[in-house]
Amino acid sequence: MDVERLRRLDLFGDLDYHDLAQIARWVREVHAEPGEVLFEQGTIPYEMFVIESGDVEVVRDDETLATLGAGELVGEMSLLLQERRMATVRAATAVSAVAIPAEDLAEMKAEMPEILDAIRGVMEERRGRNLGAQER
């Protein structure tokens, strides 16, 4: 993974070259065509994604909950909470993303806790929005 590509993602934008090079070791590139599923509702989470370009749809029980785009995280909730996937995520357009494997999150937490804190912050914000939407 190219360090400069990682720098363009908000999640990693404040990191120096050394830290970005470390993250580049942990991540892999993912490309998906429209309609391709990144992960299915009810499955065990093995990775989360940071979308570089394109849009994904978040679908639960055949209802579209959200459309997420460039710079946004997807799949972080199930991974951090260690629960099965709460929704299916599929590419609405051609998508390029960075995948962060579950097995590397522990190492990332130990070496760069600020990244995990940022991911946790996104998750908590999203959970709050989801709970608010359910109450309506």
Secondary structure, 3 states (H helix, E strand, C coil): CCHHHHHCCCCCCCCCHHHHHHHHHHCEEEEECCCCEEECCCCCCCEEEEEEECCEEEEECCEEEEEECCCCEECHHHHHHCCCCCCEEEECCCEEEEEEEHHHHHHHHHHCHHHHHHHHHHHHHHHHHHHHHHHC
